[in-house]
Amino acid sequence: MRIWFLALMVLLAGCASDGRSLREASANQTTTTRPPPPTSALDEESSPSGLSLSSPDFEPGGTAPIDTTCEGRNVFPNLTWSEVPAGAAEIAVTLSDQTDPEEPLLLWLMAGISPSTTGLQAGTAPAGAFETLNDYGNLGYGSPCLDSLANGRRDLQFRIYILEQPSGLAGSDPGNQAWDSLRAQASDSATVLMRVDAAI
């Protein structure tokens, strides 16, 4: 018993602090940082009905066109879709940062798009369509040069929403509320992903 007691005391003494502290890392030492969380978003996702979303400006999962960033014209790209279900009353499109699946960010929301429309021309809203605020409180397209994107690769997902009734949204609606409303009302949706490599 005495031997076990002495062994325990030696072990505890080894774990105790001796008052010294670790030295600061030198300039030539390397450190590691936690990588950004993996995205849960697919490069593209069509719906069972056949609804699909794409862009002639980039491949699914490919690099964002320069014009969609603040280094270019800072506008949304050309988008096309097909197989809109019969009975659709309105179409809406969003762009969200899905890099962290736990905290997605709305960068852009356009609603009020006629169901007869088959796509969007880069940077141009069709007649009757409107943009809401995004999660940064800005009206319209949220540039991928926002501060939140300046930390490596970002996964940005376009999603088309099909609504069987008018959305009831209006320009300048808060982005988070408008986005929640769209997701609750949508009867169908499809996605396509583009990526931005921001300087670290």
Secondary structure as the mmCIF struct_conf table of DSSP 4:
data_model
#
loop_
_struct_conf.conf_type_id
_struct_conf.id
_struct_conf.beg_label_comp_id
_struct_conf.beg_label_asym_id
_struct_conf.beg_label_seq_id
_struct_conf.end_label_comp_id
_struct_conf.end_label_asym_id
_struct_conf.end_label_seq_id
HELX_RH_AL_P HELX_RH_AL_P1 ARG A 2 CYS A 15
BEND BEND1 ALA A 16 ALA A 16
BEND BEND2 GLY A 19 GLY A 19
HELX_LH_PP_P HELX_LH_PP_P1 LEU A 22 SER A 26
TURN_TY1_P TURN_TY1_P1 ALA A 27 ASN A 28
HELX_LH_PP_P HELX_LH_PP_P2 ARG A 34 THR A 39
BEND BEND3 ASP A 43 ASP A 43
STRN STRN1 GLU A 44 GLU A 45
TURN_TY1_P TURN_TY1_P2 PRO A 48 SER A 49
STRN STRN2 SER A 52 SER A 54
TURN_TY1_P TURN_TY1_P3 PRO A 56 ASP A 57
BEND BEND4 PHE A 58 PHE A 58
TURN_TY1_P TURN_TY1_P4 PRO A 60 GLY A 61
STRN STRN3 GLY A 62 THR A 63
HELX_LH_PP_P HELX_LH_PP_P3 ALA A 64 PRO A 65
HELX_RH_3T_P HELX_RH_3T_P1 ILE A 66 THR A 68
BEND BEND5 THR A 69 THR A 69
TURN_TY1_P TURN_TY1_P5 CYS A 70 ARG A 73
HELX_LH_PP_P HELX_LH_PP_P4 PHE A 76 ASN A 78
STRN STRN4 LEU A 79 SER A 82
HELX_LH_PP_P HELX_LH_PP_P5 VAL A 84 PRO A 85
TURN_TY1_P TURN_TY1_P6 ALA A 86 GLY A 87
STRN STRN5 GLU A 90 ASP A 97
BEND BEND6 THR A 99 ASP A 100
TURN_TY1_P TURN_TY1_P7 PRO A 101 GLU A 102
BEND BEND7 GLU A 103 GLU A 103
STRN STRN6 LEU A 105 ILE A 113
TURN_TY1_P TURN_TY1_P8 PRO A 115 SER A 116
STRN STRN7 GLY A 119 LEU A 120
TURN_TY1_P TURN_TY1_P9 ALA A 122 GLY A 123
HELX_LH_PP_P HELX_LH_PP_P6 ALA A 125 PRO A 126
TURN_TY1_P TURN_TY1_P10 ALA A 127 GLY A 128
STRN STRN8 PHE A 130 GLU A 131
STRN STRN9 LEU A 133 LEU A 133
TURN_TY1_P TURN_TY1_P11 ASP A 135 TYR A 136
BEND BEND8 GLY A 137 GLY A 137
STRN STRN10 LEU A 139 LEU A 139
BEND BEND9 GLY A 140 GLY A 140
TURN_TY1_P TURN_TY1_P12 PRO A 144 CYS A 145
BEND BEND10 LEU A 146 LEU A 146
HELX_RH_3T_P HELX_RH_3T_P2 ASP A 147 LEU A 149
BEND BEND11 ASN A 151 GLY A 152
STRN STRN11 ARG A 153 LEU A 163
BEND BEND12 GLU A 164 GLN A 165
TURN_TY1_P TURN_TY1_P13 GLY A 171 SER A 172
HELX_RH_AL_P HELX_RH_AL_P2 GLY A 175 GLN A 185
BEND BEND13 SER A 187 SER A 187
STRN STRN12 ASP A 188 ASP A 197
#
